[in-house]
């Protein structure tokens, strides 16, 4: 879920995902596989602003 209220969070998440994609390409010749799990929204007290 993307929201206008957390642009820095979304930028950091996108940056980390791009880093992992590059890392996967760099390590592929060595036989190392990199997995990037991007979890969806989790309903927590913090998410509700409590």
ZICORSUL-V492499 format. One line per field, one symbol per residue. phi: phi as a letter, one per 30 degrees, with the letter a starting at -180 (. if undefined). psi: psi as a letter, one per 20 degrees, with the letter a starting at -180 (. if undefined). burial: I if it has 24 or more other ideal C-beta (glycine too) atoms within 12 Angstrom, else O. A space follows every 50 residues. Layout:
# ZICORSUL-V492499
phi: ???
psi: ???
burial: ???
This chain:
# ZICORSUL-V492499
phi: .cbddbddddddddddddedddddddceddiccccbccdddcdbddddid
psi: ppqiilhhghggggghghghggggghighijppppopoqappnrhghik.
burial: OOOOOOOOOOOOOOOOOOOOOOOOOOOOOOOOOOOOOOOOOOOOOOOOOO
